[in-house]
Amino acid sequence: MQLMIEIPDEQASRLGLDREEMQKLVSQFLTQIPLLAVADELIAFLGGGPQAREIVAFQVSENSQSRVRNLLEKSRAGTLNGDEETELNAVESLNHLFALIKARAWRHLGSAA
């Protein structure tokens, strides 16, 4: 099975990435992250070609935030099962990736002013 994600060159350049950098970044994270509601929300959002200001303001749904809070509570209590630990690790990776994307968007907003 092959998955193709098309990100317009203009969108990638707004994030300060060339085509190869974007492909490498997306590939690295997609191969490490199971399909989660959080991932689905991010993919849908980014697939819509948001502007830098929209990227900076983006937050996942309350349902996804609640799920992450639940996983974090279970982690603190030491009661995560294997699947939940995998899910939490994946969410942490997605959070890191999106933090990098937001940082690039912020930088773009600053240079556009």
Backbone as CSV, one residue per row, in Angstrom:
resi,resn,N_x,N_y,N_z,CA_x,CA_y,CA_z,C_x,C_y,C_z
1,MET,0.846,-1.182,0.000,0.000,0.000,0.000,0.885,1.235,0.000
2,GLN,0.514,2.202,-0.784,1.267,3.445,-0.861,0.341,4.599,-0.527
3,LEU,0.824,5.503,0.284,0.071,6.689,0.669,0.794,7.893,0.101
4,MET,0.052,8.711,-0.611,0.639,9.931,-1.146,-0.044,11.129,-0.510
5,ILE,0.756,12.050,-0.063,0.245,13.297,0.488,0.814,14.405,-0.376
6,GLU,-0.058,15.177,-0.958,0.405,16.288,-1.777,0.279,17.582,-0.989
7,ILE,1.395,18.250,-0.862,1.435,19.551,-0.200,1.931,20.537,-1.244
8,PRO,1.121,21.509,-1.579,1.536,22.475,-2.603,2.871,23.119,-2.263
9,ASP,3.688,23.350,-3.292,4.990,23.986,-3.091,4.848,25.298,-2.337
10,GLU,3.809,26.054,-2.663,3.588,27.338,-1.997,3.395,27.151,-0.492
11,GLN,2.630,26.107,-0.112,2.394,25.834,1.306,3.701,25.444,1.991
12,ALA,4.459,24.577,1.365,5.735,24.158,1.950,6.683,25.340,2.082
13,SER,6.711,26.202,1.074,7.618,27.353,1.145,7.185,28.322,2.241
14,ARG,5.879,28.425,2.495,5.415,29.285,3.595,5.936,28.767,4.929
15,LEU,6.183,27.468,5.010,6.711,26.885,6.236,8.238,26.895,6.253
16,GLY,8.844,27.393,5.183,10.291,27.463,5.117,10.950,26.149,4.772
17,LEU,10.207,25.239,4.119,10.735,23.930,3.760,10.716,23.753,2.259
18,ASP,11.753,23.129,1.713,11.675,22.777,0.301,11.000,21.408,0.183
19,ARG,10.758,20.970,-1.030,10.010,19.733,-1.278,10.661,18.530,-0.583
20,GLU,11.966,18.406,-0.712,12.659,17.258,-0.119,12.589,17.274,1.402
21,GLU,12.746,18.457,2.005,12.661,18.559,3.464,11.267,18.180,3.956
22,MET,10.236,18.662,3.258,8.864,18.355,3.650,8.595,16.853,3.519
23,GLN,9.017,16.257,2.413,8.804,14.824,2.215,9.505,14.011,3.294
24,LYS,10.720,14.389,3.603,11.484,13.668,4.620,10.823,13.783,5.989
25,LEU,10.419,14.984,6.349,9.792,15.227,7.642,8.482,14.450,7.786
26,VAL,7.630,14.547,6.789,6.340,13.846,6.836,6.562,12.341,6.857
27,SER,7.461,11.853,6.035,7.738,10.425,5.970,8.233,9.879,7.299
28,GLN,9.144,10.589,7.933,9.681,10.157,9.221,8.583,9.974,10.253
29,PHE,7.702,10.935,10.334,6.673,10.874,11.356,5.554,9.906,11.015
30,LEU,5.174,9.836,9.761,4.090,8.930,9.402,4.467,7.470,9.579
31,THR,5.725,7.139,9.387,6.135,5.751,9.565,6.222,5.360,11.027
32,GLN,6.291,6.326,11.910,6.424,6.053,13.331,5.118,6.196,14.106
33,ILE,4.099,6.721,13.475,2.896,7.087,14.208,1.693,6.277,13.738
34,PRO,1.051,5.561,14.657,-0.166,4.852,14.267,-1.275,5.862,13.959
35,LEU,-2.254,5.433,13.173,-3.346,6.342,12.827,-4.180,6.608,14.073
36,LEU,-4.233,7.843,14.471,-4.952,8.283,15.661,-5.899,9.396,15.285
37,ALA,-6.861,9.655,16.140,-7.780,10.763,15.897,-7.003,12.072,15.805
38,VAL,-6.018,12.248,16.675,-5.212,13.468,16.650,-4.503,13.594,15.309
39,ALA,-3.917,12.496,14.837,-3.217,12.515,13.552,-4.183,12.837,12.430
40,ASP,-5.357,12.243,12.476,-6.365,12.488,11.446,-6.764,13.962,11.416
41,GLU,-6.920,14.571,12.581,-7.265,15.997,12.648,-6.158,16.861,12.053
42,LEU,-4.913,16.544,12.390,-3.789,17.322,11.858,-3.669,17.176,10.353
43,ILE,-3.830,15.952,9.863,-3.737,15.705,8.426,-4.835,16.464,7.694
44,ALA,-6.060,16.396,8.206,-7.173,17.108,7.575,-6.923,18.619,7.571
45,PHE,-6.432,19.132,8.683,-6.149,20.567,8.785,-5.072,20.994,7.802
46,LEU,-3.937,20.300,7.817,-2.830,20.663,6.942,-3.165,20.432,5.478
47,GLY,-3.990,19.439,5.207,-4.402,19.168,3.832,-5.245,20.276,3.243
48,GLY,-5.819,21.110,4.087,-6.625,22.231,3.624,-5.804,23.456,3.241
49,GLY,-4.486,23.367,3.351,-3.625,24.489,2.965,-3.786,25.722,3.825
50,PRO,-3.691,25.573,5.153,-3.897,26.737,6.024,-2.807,27.788,5.866
51,GLN,-3.161,29.011,6.158,-2.209,30.121,6.188,-1.435,30.048,7.509
52,ALA,-0.321,30.741,7.573,0.533,30.715,8.765,-0.248,31.087,10.029
53,ARG,-1.081,32.106,9.938,-1.863,32.555,11.100,-2.803,31.442,11.593
54,GLU,-3.388,30.693,10.658,-4.271,29.579,11.023,-3.488,28.445,11.676
55,ILE,-2.280,28.204,11.192,-1.440,27.155,11.776,-1.113,27.497,13.223
56,VAL,-0.727,28.726,13.458,-0.375,29.158,14.807,-1.568,29.015,15.754
57,ALA,-2.763,29.282,15.276,-3.961,29.253,16.119,-4.572,27.861,16.273
58,PHE,-4.141,26.898,15.479,-4.787,25.586,15.460,-4.654,24.838,16.787
59,GLN,-5.743,24.194,17.175,-5.766,23.270,18.315,-6.615,22.075,17.925
60,VAL,-6.247,20.897,18.410,-7.058,19.715,18.128,-8.367,19.819,18.906
61,SER,-9.313,18.961,18.569,-10.640,19.004,19.176,-10.588,18.740,20.676
62,GLU,-11.638,19.129,21.345,-11.743,18.873,22.786,-11.708,17.372,23.067
63,ASN,-12.308,16.553,22.197,-12.266,15.097,22.380,-10.827,14.583,22.379
64,SER,-10.034,15.063,21.435,-8.631,14.637,21.371,-7.853,15.146,22.576
65,GLN,-8.100,16.375,22.983,-7.422,16.914,24.163,-7.777,16.105,25.409
66,SER,-9.038,15.731,25.522,-9.489,14.929,26.655,-8.810,13.563,26.668
67,ARG,-8.687,12.955,25.486,-8.033,11.649,25.385,-6.572,11.758,25.832
68,VAL,-5.892,12.792,25.404,-4.492,12.980,25.789,-4.383,13.196,27.300
69,ARG,-5.271,14.009,27.870,-5.254,14.216,29.326,-5.443,12.887,30.052
70,ASN,-6.358,12.054,29.552,-6.609,10.737,30.153,-5.359,9.861,30.087
71,LEU,-4.708,9.857,28.931,-3.488,9.058,28.788,-2.387,9.557,29.719
72,LEU,-2.262,10.875,29.845,-1.252,11.438,30.736,-1.533,11.081,32.198
73,GLU,-2.795,11.120,32.594,-3.163,10.744,33.957,-2.820,9.285,34.221
74,LYS,-3.145,8.422,33.261,-2.832,6.992,33.411,-1.323,6.771,33.446
75,SER,-0.593,7.558,32.675,0.862,7.435,32.665,1.434,7.813,34.028
76,ARG,0.950,8.916,34.583,1.408,9.341,35.912,1.094,8.292,36.974
77,ALA,-0.061,7.639,36.823,-0.480,6.616,37.784,0.193,5.272,37.520
78,GLY,0.882,5.163,36.388,1.540,3.903,36.048,0.588,2.812,35.605
79,THR,-0.558,3.204,35.025,-1.569,2.214,34.645,-1.805,2.121,33.131
80,LEU,-0.890,2.669,32.335,-1.029,2.565,30.877,-0.791,1.125,30.438
81,ASN,-1.622,0.634,29.509,-1.305,-0.658,28.903,-0.400,-0.400,27.696
82,GLY,0.046,-1.442,27.039,0.986,-1.305,25.928,0.464,-0.456,24.791
83,ASP,-0.792,-0.679,24.403,-1.383,0.104,23.317,-1.499,1.575,23.690
84,GLU,-1.862,1.841,24.930,-1.985,3.231,25.376,-0.622,3.916,25.434
85,GLU,0.395,3.186,25.818,1.741,3.761,25.838,2.197,4.098,24.423
86,THR,1.902,3.202,23.476,2.225,3.465,22.075,1.482,4.692,21.583
87,GLU,0.208,4.794,21.943,-0.602,5.946,21.541,-0.051,7.239,22.124
88,LEU,0.298,7.221,23.401,0.831,8.424,24.043,2.159,8.821,23.412
89,ASN,3.014,7.864,23.125,4.286,8.168,22.466,4.049,8.783,21.089
90,ALA,3.066,8.262,20.370,2.743,8.796,19.051,2.224,10.224,19.154
91,VAL,1.373,10.478,20.130,0.840,11.827,20.332,1.980,12.788,20.682
92,GLU,2.918,12.335,21.486,4.060,13.176,21.825,4.881,13.506,20.576
93,SER,5.053,12.523,19.688,5.776,12.769,18.439,5.031,13.762,17.558
94,LEU,3.717,13.589,17.462,2.909,14.530,16.678,2.978,15.927,17.268
95,ASN,2.915,16.011,18.576,2.991,17.310,19.241,4.318,17.986,18.922
96,HIS,5.391,17.220,18.946,6.703,17.775,18.630,6.741,18.262,17.179
97,LEU,6.245,17.446,16.263,6.215,17.822,14.851,5.410,19.103,14.652
98,PHE,4.227,19.157,15.250,3.381,20.324,15.034,3.951,21.560,15.725
99,ALA,4.667,21.373,16.823,5.340,22.511,17.457,6.388,23.095,16.512
100,LEU,7.101,22.233,15.792,8.074,22.707,14.805,7.383,23.447,13.662
101,ILE,6.263,22.912,13.212,5.504,23.560,12.134,5.001,24.923,12.604
102,LYS,4.481,24.984,13.826,4.006,26.268,14.361,5.154,27.267,14.504
103,ALA,6.316,26.787,14.913,7.468,27.690,15.052,7.842,28.280,13.697
104,ARG,7.811,27.462,12.656,8.104,27.975,11.320,7.035,28.979,10.892
105,ALA,5.788,28.681,11.214,4.706,29.602,10.863,4.880,30.937,11.582
106,TRP,5.243,30.881,12.865,5.490,32.110,13.631,6.602,32.918,12.983
107,ARG,7.672,32.212,12.594,8.797,32.894,11.970,8.356,33.553,10.668
108,HIS,7.507,32.861,9.916,6.997,33.428,8.663,6.148,34.671,8.953
109,LEU,5.314,34.609,9.978,4.500,35.779,10.332,5.376,36.971,10.704
110,GLY,6.456,36.687,11.426,7.358,37.764,11.820,8.075,38.389,10.645
111,SER,8.444,37.569,9.659,9.156,38.118,8.496,8.218,38.794,7.510
112,ALA,6.939,38.457,7.571,5.959,39.055,6.654,5.502,40.431,7.146
113,ALA,5.760,40.727,8.411,5.292,41.994,8.980,6.123,43.180,8.554
